[in-house]
Amino acid sequence: MRLDLFLKSSRIILRRSLAQQFCEAGLVKVNSVAAKSSREVKVNDEIEIKRSNKLLTVRVLQIPQSKQVSRQAASSLFEVVSEESCNDSLFEGGVEIEVGDNKNNPIT
């Protein structure tokens, strides 16, 4: 499954277009390598997402069979490895895009 579709299906980022913007801005890494939105995601990949002043790292536990995933099933697709506050210096070019995680800050 494509990275942008996985981020949307798992509800880490609620809109595919927003997931694509994150990838284009260089705010998403898969296994410590900057990733394009079209990159294929596999089980056990670690995805890092920079947003506002936080760095969220999740591990892919399973790939959904379809693009449509229920809210309950979405949280079982990944596990949060870490979520830490970052200095603004980590955000290259001052690009900041607000997104919501699937539990606390949904952005539609």
C-alpha positions, -999 to +999 in steps of 0.1 A: +000+000+000+012+035-008+025+056+021-001+083+017-029+058+016-016+041+047-014+073+066-050+081+057-063+046+063-046+044+097-060+078+106-025+091+115-032+119+090-069+122+081-067+134+045-047+118+017-039+152+002-025+164+035-003+132+037+010+140+003+019+175+014+038+162+044+058+139+021+065+166-004+077+189+024+101+162+036+084+158+069+079+120+065+106+094+067+103+056+064+131+036+080+150+069+085+149+078+048+128+107+034+098+092+016+076+101-013+039+096-010+040+068-035+065+047-015+052+012-007+048+006+031+055-029+045+049-045+079+076-035+104+085-003+086+090+027+110+074+059+099+086+092+113+063+123+110+074+158+119+045+181+128+044+213+147+070+208+174+066+170+177+082+140+161+059+109+160+074+075+152+051+046+145+058+010+135+035-006+109+019-038+123-003-047+094-014-034+060-051-031+054-067-051+026-088-021+015-086+017+016-116+019+039-108+010+075-131+013+105-120+036+133-115+006+156-094-013+131-073+017+122-056+018+156-045-018+152-026-010+120+003+006+139+019+011+172+034+043+185+071+038+191+078+073+203+063+108+204+087+135+214+089+173+214+114+188+190+133+221+186+122+243+157+156+236+142+145+202+132+119+217+108+138+226+077+127+258+060+102+264+088+075+242+072+049+233+097+016+216+088-009+208+115-024+173+115-042+152+140-034+118+154-061+092+154-068+097+191-063+133+202-063+160+174-083+149+144-081+174+115-105+168+086 
